[in-house]
Amino acid sequence: MPDTLLPDPETAPQFYEGVPAKRLVAWFVDMILVVALTLVVVVATFFIAIFIFPLVLLVVNLGYRSYFVARNSATPGMRFVGIELRNREGAHLEPVEAVLHSVAYTLVAAFVLPLVISIVLILTSARKQGLHDMFLGTAAINRPL
């Protein structure tokens, strides 16, 4: 029995075609939305949150990613480009998996070496998985029709 029920990249390559570029576009869309939400928080706190802007940005980012991935198995950026996350059983991520994915992604993105390794893996691995995806057994796939 295979160690995952994710679509096989050899028998169903359509699930992984173009995913690295789509992930990049989704990241830009999501970052624009996260920064906009963070600015709303700054204004809502009468600009007091500006003194801890990096922390507010981190919390908003984790909340944003966790909420949307738990709800749709995709962030708004991912939905915009037509990709979604799946767990090792090939199912949408559960809320706990969504939080773990968001935390793992954030940890990888916080350090240069893991981030570079993750980018190389996304570009070269069969399922286009980043370091955090491989650790959790998740993959971003083209949304099935």
C-alpha positions as CSV (number, residue, x, y, z in Angstrom):
1,M,0.0,0.0,0.0
2,P,1.4,3.5,-0.9
3,D,2.4,5.8,2.0
4,T,0.0,8.4,0.6
5,L,-3.3,8.6,-1.3
6,L,-2.4,11.9,-3.0
7,P,-2.7,11.8,-6.8
8,D,0.2,10.0,-8.3
9,P,2.3,12.5,-10.4
10,E,3.0,9.8,-13.0
11,T,-0.5,8.6,-13.6
12,A,-2.3,11.9,-12.9
13,P,0.3,14.7,-13.8
14,Q,-2.5,17.2,-14.4
15,F,-2.9,17.6,-10.7
16,Y,0.7,19.1,-10.4
17,E,1.1,20.9,-13.7
18,G,1.9,24.6,-13.2
19,V,1.6,24.3,-9.4
20,P,5.0,26.0,-8.6
21,A,4.1,29.1,-10.6
22,K,0.5,29.1,-9.1
23,R,1.9,28.8,-5.6
24,L,4.1,31.9,-6.2
25,V,1.1,34.0,-7.6
26,A,-1.0,32.8,-4.7
27,W,1.7,33.8,-2.2
28,F,1.7,37.4,-3.7
29,V,-2.1,37.6,-3.5
30,D,-2.2,36.3,0.1
31,M,0.6,38.6,1.2
32,I,-1.2,41.7,-0.2
33,L,-4.3,40.6,1.7
34,V,-2.4,39.8,4.9
35,V,-0.6,43.2,4.8
36,A,-4.0,44.9,4.2
37,L,-5.6,43.1,7.1
38,T,-2.6,44.0,9.3
39,L,-3.0,47.7,8.4
40,V,-6.6,47.5,9.4
41,V,-5.5,46.2,12.8
42,V,-3.0,49.0,13.1
43,V,-5.7,51.6,12.3
44,A,-8.2,49.9,14.6
45,T,-5.8,50.1,17.5
46,F,-5.3,53.9,16.8
47,F,-1.9,53.1,15.4
48,I,-0.6,51.6,18.7
49,A,0.0,48.3,16.9
50,I,2.6,50.0,14.7
51,F,5.1,49.6,17.6
52,I,4.7,45.8,17.3
53,F,4.0,45.6,13.6
54,P,6.1,42.5,12.9
55,L,4.3,40.6,15.7
56,V,0.9,41.8,14.5
57,L,1.8,40.8,10.9
58,L,2.9,37.3,12.1
59,V,-0.3,36.8,14.1
60,V,-2.5,38.0,11.3
61,N,-0.7,35.8,8.8
62,L,-1.0,32.7,11.0
63,G,-4.7,33.4,11.6
64,Y,-5.4,34.2,8.0
65,R,-3.7,31.0,6.6
66,S,-5.1,28.8,9.4
67,Y,-8.7,30.1,9.0
68,F,-8.9,29.8,5.2
69,V,-7.0,26.5,4.9
70,A,-9.3,25.0,7.6
71,R,-12.3,26.3,5.8
72,N,-11.5,25.7,2.1
73,S,-8.2,23.8,2.1
74,A,-6.9,26.9,0.3
75,T,-6.2,30.5,1.0
76,P,-7.9,33.1,-1.1
77,G,-4.7,33.4,-3.2
78,M,-4.8,29.6,-3.8
79,R,-8.4,29.7,-4.7
80,F,-7.7,32.6,-7.1
81,V,-5.1,30.5,-9.0
82,G,-7.1,27.2,-8.8
83,I,-5.0,25.2,-6.3
84,E,-5.8,23.6,-3.0
85,L,-4.0,21.7,-0.3
86,R,-4.6,18.0,0.4
87,N,-3.4,15.8,3.2
88,R,-1.7,12.4,2.8
89,E,-5.1,10.7,2.5
90,G,-5.9,13.0,-0.5
91,A,-8.6,14.8,1.6
92,H,-9.0,18.5,2.4
93,L,-7.1,19.5,5.5
94,E,-8.8,19.4,8.8
95,P,-8.6,22.4,11.2
96,V,-5.7,21.0,13.2
97,E,-3.9,20.1,10.0
98,A,-4.5,23.6,8.7
99,V,-3.0,25.2,11.8
100,L,0.0,22.8,11.7
101,H,0.5,23.6,8.0
102,S,0.4,27.3,8.7
103,V,2.9,27.1,11.5
104,A,5.2,24.8,9.6
105,Y,5.1,27.1,6.5
106,T,5.8,30.1,8.7
107,L,8.8,28.4,10.4
108,V,10.2,27.4,7.0
109,A,9.7,30.9,5.6
110,A,11.3,32.5,8.6
111,F,14.8,31.1,7.9
112,V,16.8,31.4,4.7
113,L,18.2,27.9,4.4
114,P,14.9,26.0,5.0
115,L,13.2,28.5,2.6
116,V,15.7,27.9,-0.2
117,I,15.5,24.1,0.3
118,S,11.7,24.4,0.2
119,I,11.7,26.4,-3.0
120,V,14.1,23.9,-4.6
121,L,11.8,21.0,-3.5
122,I,8.7,22.7,-4.9
123,L,10.5,23.1,-8.2
124,T,12.0,19.6,-8.4
125,S,9.9,17.1,-6.4
126,A,7.3,14.9,-8.1
127,R,4.4,16.3,-6.1
128,K,5.8,19.9,-6.0
129,Q,6.0,19.8,-2.2
130,G,7.8,22.2,-0.1
131,L,9.8,21.2,3.0
132,H,6.7,21.9,5.2
133,D,4.5,19.8,2.9
134,M,6.9,16.9,3.0
135,F,7.1,17.0,6.7
136,L,3.3,17.0,7.0
137,G,2.5,14.8,4.0
138,T,0.5,17.5,2.3
139,A,0.6,18.7,-1.3
140,A,-0.8,21.6,-3.3
141,I,-2.7,20.3,-6.3
142,N,-4.7,21.8,-9.1
143,R,-8.3,21.9,-7.9
144,P,-10.3,19.0,-9.4
145,L,-13.1,20.1,-11.7
